[in-house]
Amino acid sequence: MIRVATKEDIPVIKRLANEIWWPTYGPILSEDQIRFMLATIYNEQALGQQLEEGAVFIICTDGGHDCGFASFSSLGANSGIYKLHKLYLHPQVQGKGLGRMLIAKAEELAMAAGAEVMELNVNRFNPAKDFYLRYGYIIDREEDIPFYGYFMNDYVLRRNLVVSS
């Protein structure tokens, strides 16, 4: 099951991020960077601000337990481009099709709001890149983004949501 998150779900998103980031990024980022990113991006105030600024969060449940989340938002009025900011699942539920369900729901909601293209960043060393490529995303470019003394070494992936005839 997937539900659209509200402000009341902020503690759930924060808890999930703290549970998921360590096994996801432990092999590719330093402990200091993981701690910093979690404290900066996933504190309750930052999550509330993301919601207030138009980010839509969705939460995935499996067997009655919250097990993952995604978020997306528009990159600008009338641009038709939306950004998938986050998509995370507990490692123990990966491979069950829940990631596909999350991304499909995010794309569906974004298209209903006017999206024509979905864009996302993924760390170049993150195996999740292959998930997105299998789902139909293509590598558009590379970015090295400075973030408070750290660098996010990413691919920017894109997928057209509207099929031209």
C-alpha positions as CSV (number, residue, x, y, z in Angstrom):
1,M,0.0,0.0,0.0
2,I,1.2,3.5,-0.8
3,R,-0.2,6.7,0.9
4,V,0.4,10.4,0.4
5,A,2.2,11.6,3.5
6,T,1.0,14.6,5.6
7,K,2.8,16.6,8.3
8,E,1.8,14.0,10.8
9,D,4.1,11.5,8.9
10,I,7.2,13.6,9.4
11,P,8.4,11.4,12.3
12,V,7.8,8.3,10.2
13,I,9.9,9.7,7.3
14,K,12.7,10.7,9.6
15,R,12.8,7.3,11.3
16,L,12.7,5.5,7.9
17,A,15.6,7.7,6.6
18,N,17.7,6.9,9.6
19,E,17.0,3.2,9.3
20,I,17.6,3.0,5.5
21,W,20.5,5.4,4.9
22,W,23.1,3.4,6.9
23,P,22.9,0.2,4.9
24,T,22.3,2.2,1.6
25,Y,25.2,4.7,1.9
26,G,27.5,3.0,4.4
27,P,29.5,1.4,1.6
28,I,29.9,4.6,-0.5
29,L,29.9,7.6,1.9
30,S,31.8,8.3,5.1
31,E,30.0,8.0,8.5
32,D,30.5,11.7,9.0
33,Q,28.8,12.5,5.7
34,I,25.8,10.2,6.4
35,R,25.3,11.7,9.9
36,F,25.5,15.2,8.5
37,M,23.1,14.5,5.6
38,L,20.6,12.8,7.9
39,A,20.8,15.7,10.4
40,T,20.5,18.3,7.7
41,I,17.9,16.9,5.2
42,Y,15.9,14.6,7.5
43,N,15.4,16.7,10.7
44,E,11.7,17.5,11.4
45,Q,12.0,21.1,10.5
46,A,13.7,20.4,7.2
47,L,11.1,17.8,6.3
48,G,8.3,20.2,7.2
49,Q,9.9,22.9,5.0
50,Q,10.1,20.5,2.1
51,L,6.4,19.8,2.4
52,E,5.6,23.5,2.7
53,E,7.6,24.2,-0.4
54,G,5.6,21.7,-2.5
55,A,7.3,18.4,-2.1
56,V,5.0,15.5,-2.2
57,F,6.0,12.5,0.0
58,I,4.6,9.1,-0.4
59,I,5.0,6.2,2.1
60,C,5.1,2.5,1.2
61,T,3.7,-0.1,3.7
62,D,4.3,-3.8,3.5
63,G,2.7,-6.2,5.9
64,G,1.3,-3.3,7.9
65,H,4.8,-1.8,8.4
66,D,6.0,1.4,6.9
67,C,9.1,0.3,4.9
68,G,10.0,3.1,2.4
69,F,9.2,6.5,1.0
70,A,9.7,8.7,-2.0
71,S,9.3,12.5,-2.6
72,F,9.0,14.6,-5.7
73,S,8.2,18.2,-6.7
74,S,8.0,20.5,-9.7
75,L,11.2,22.1,-11.0
76,G,9.2,25.2,-11.9
77,A,5.8,26.5,-12.9
78,N,4.8,25.2,-16.3
79,S,8.2,23.6,-17.0
80,G,6.7,20.1,-17.1
81,I,9.8,18.8,-15.4
82,Y,9.5,17.2,-12.0
83,K,12.2,16.0,-9.7
84,L,12.2,12.7,-7.8
85,H,14.1,13.8,-4.8
86,K,14.0,10.6,-2.8
87,L,13.2,7.0,-3.1
88,Y,14.2,4.7,-0.3
89,L,13.2,1.2,0.8
90,H,14.4,-0.9,3.7
91,P,16.9,-3.5,2.3
92,Q,14.8,-6.4,3.6
93,V,11.9,-5.5,1.4
94,Q,13.9,-4.7,-1.7
95,G,13.3,-7.1,-4.6
96,K,9.6,-7.4,-3.9
97,G,8.4,-4.9,-6.5
98,L,7.8,-2.1,-3.9
99,G,10.4,0.2,-5.5
100,R,8.5,-0.1,-8.8
101,M,5.3,0.6,-7.0
102,L,6.7,3.7,-5.4
103,I,8.2,5.2,-8.5
104,A,5.1,4.4,-10.5
105,K,2.9,6.2,-7.9
106,A,5.3,9.2,-7.8
107,E,5.1,9.4,-11.6
108,E,1.3,9.0,-11.7
109,L,0.9,11.8,-9.1
110,A,3.4,14.0,-10.9
111,M,1.7,13.5,-14.3
112,A,-1.7,14.4,-12.7
113,A,0.0,17.7,-11.7
114,G,1.3,18.3,-15.2
115,A,4.7,16.5,-15.3
116,E,6.0,15.5,-18.7
117,V,9.5,14.5,-17.6
118,M,10.8,13.1,-14.3
119,E,14.4,13.8,-13.4
120,L,16.4,12.4,-10.5
121,N,19.9,12.4,-9.1
122,V,21.6,9.1,-8.0
123,N,25.1,8.7,-6.6
124,R,27.3,7.4,-9.3
125,F,28.4,4.5,-7.0
126,N,24.9,3.6,-5.8
127,P,23.7,0.3,-7.2
128,A,20.2,1.8,-7.3
129,K,21.3,3.4,-10.5
130,D,20.7,0.1,-12.3
131,F,17.1,0.0,-10.9
132,Y,16.3,3.3,-12.5
133,L,18.0,2.3,-15.8
134,R,15.9,-0.9,-15.9
135,Y,12.8,1.2,-15.2
136,G,13.4,3.3,-18.3
137,Y,15.5,6.3,-17.0
138,I,18.5,7.4,-19.1
139,I,21.6,9.1,-17.9
140,D,21.3,12.7,-19.0
141,R,24.5,14.1,-17.4
142,E,26.9,13.9,-14.4
143,E,27.0,16.5,-11.6
144,D,29.4,17.0,-8.7
145,I,27.4,19.0,-6.2
146,P,29.2,20.7,-3.3
147,F,27.1,20.3,-0.1
148,Y,28.5,21.9,3.1
149,G,32.1,20.6,2.5
150,Y,31.0,17.3,1.0
151,F,30.4,16.4,-2.6
152,M,27.5,14.5,-4.1
153,N,28.9,12.8,-7.1
154,D,25.7,12.1,-9.1
155,Y,24.3,11.0,-12.4
156,V,21.2,13.0,-13.4
157,L,18.7,10.5,-14.9
158,R,15.6,11.4,-16.9
159,R,12.5,9.7,-18.1
160,N,9.8,11.1,-20.5
161,L,6.4,10.5,-18.9
162,V,4.4,11.7,-21.9
163,V,4.7,9.6,-25.0
164,S,4.6,11.6,-28.2
165,S,2.6,10.2,-31.1
